[in-house]
């Protein structure tokens, strides 16, 4: 038995609306979930995997658009302060970041980093820097986009 044309349109519209609701839900859901209970575990995981001591003072959220990213706001490190620090992790590691390997990239936005020497930063992962200030020898270098990779920094 064939479906009548006007029923086909209803089915198609129902499927499209269902897909749109799922998509919108996936975009909105991460903003509603707060992961502040994981603060100590996340700080320990960052230290264990990167060697960087952090103090997360703001909220911890996550995003799932394209890949799973944990985002910590207002983070202090030995080298300065970062407004937003994003760490990519596998989906399986959302609730157990201590036992999950990072995916090789950390993004710092709005960082205020102070370097006292020209020693190589021995970061285990690339660190992408956006809209930040790097202070070296009492001079401020405003960074639009840059990356610490292999112990060196390249940026604008």
N, C-alpha and C positions, 0 to 999 in steps of 0.2 A: 504494500500500500504506500503510495507516494504522499509526501507531505505537501500540503497546499502552499502556494507561493506566499500568502500572507503569514502563514505559520513559520515559514523559513526565515522571514525577516525578524520575527519575534525571537526565534532561537538564536539567530546571529547577533541581535542586539543584546540578548541576555548573556551570551558568551563574552561579547566585548565589554559589557558593564562589569561582569565578574572579573575579567582580566584587569580592567582599570582599577577596581577596588583593591585587588591583591597588590598591584604595583604601587598605588598610593599608600596602602598600609605598610608596605616594606620601606617606603621613604619616611613615613611619619613615626612608625614604631620605635626606631632607635632613639629618637629625640625624647620619647616618653620614659625610657628606661635609664636609670641612673646606676652606675657601677661603683659608687663611692665605697661600698663595703669591701671592694677588692683593692683598695689603695695600697695597703702594706704588701700584699702579694705582687701587685704590679711593680711597685718600687723595687722589690727584691728581684723580680724577673729582669727588669731593666738593668740593674746592677750586675746580676749574674751573667747576662748575655752580652752586655756592652762594656762593662767596667765603669760606667758612669753612675755616680751617686746622685739620686734625685730626691726631692722633697715636693710631692704633689700637693698643692694648696687649694686648687680649684676642683671643679667637678670632673668626673671621668664618664665619658659617653662613648658610644660606638656608632659606626656607620657601616652599612652593608651595600652601598652602591658601588658595584664593580668588584669590590673585594672587602674583606672584613678589616676595619681599622679601629683600633682603640685610640681615643683622643683624650689626653689629659690637659687640663687648663691650669694656668698659673703654676709653672714648674720651676723650682730653683735647683741649680746644679752648682758644682764647684766653680764653674766658669761663668756663671751669670744666671739670668732669669729668662724664661721663655713663656710667652703668652699662651701658646698652643703647641703641644707636642703630639704628633700622630705616629703610631706604630702599626705596621701591617702585620697581621697574624693569620694563620689558617682558620677557617670556620670552626674546626674542631677545638680550637684553643680559647674560645670566648670565655668560658667559665673556669679555665685552668691555665692561665698564662704562664705560670711558673714552670710547667712541664711542656710548654709549647715553644718552638723555635720561632724567632722573628723571621720575617720574609726578606730580610736584607736591606731594609730601607726605613729610615727615621726622618720625619719631616718636622722642622721647627719653624714656626711662624711667629713673628714679633719677638725675636730673641734679642737679648742684650748680653753679648758674650765678651768677656775680657780675657785676652791672651797676654801672658806676661813674658813668654819666651817664644823663640821660633822652633822649639822642640816639636817634633812630629806628634800630632794627636793620634794615638793608637786606638782608633775606633774599630770595632769588629765589623761595623756596618757603615754603609754610606749614609751621610747625614745631609739632607737637602735643607737649605735655609732660604726662607722667603721674608721679605720686608723686615730686615733686621739690622742691628748695629753691631759691628765687631770693633772693640776698643783694643788698640795695641800701641804701646809707647805714648800714652796720653793723646792719641789721635783717634777720632771716630771715623770708621769706614762704613758708610751706609750701603747695605746690600739689598738689591732688589731680588735677585735670584742667584743662588750659588750652591756649591756642593763640596763637602769635605769628603774626599775619596782617596783611599790609599795613603792617608797621612798628609795630603796637601789640600789646599783650598782653591777652587776656581769659581769665579763669580763676577757679577756686574755690580 
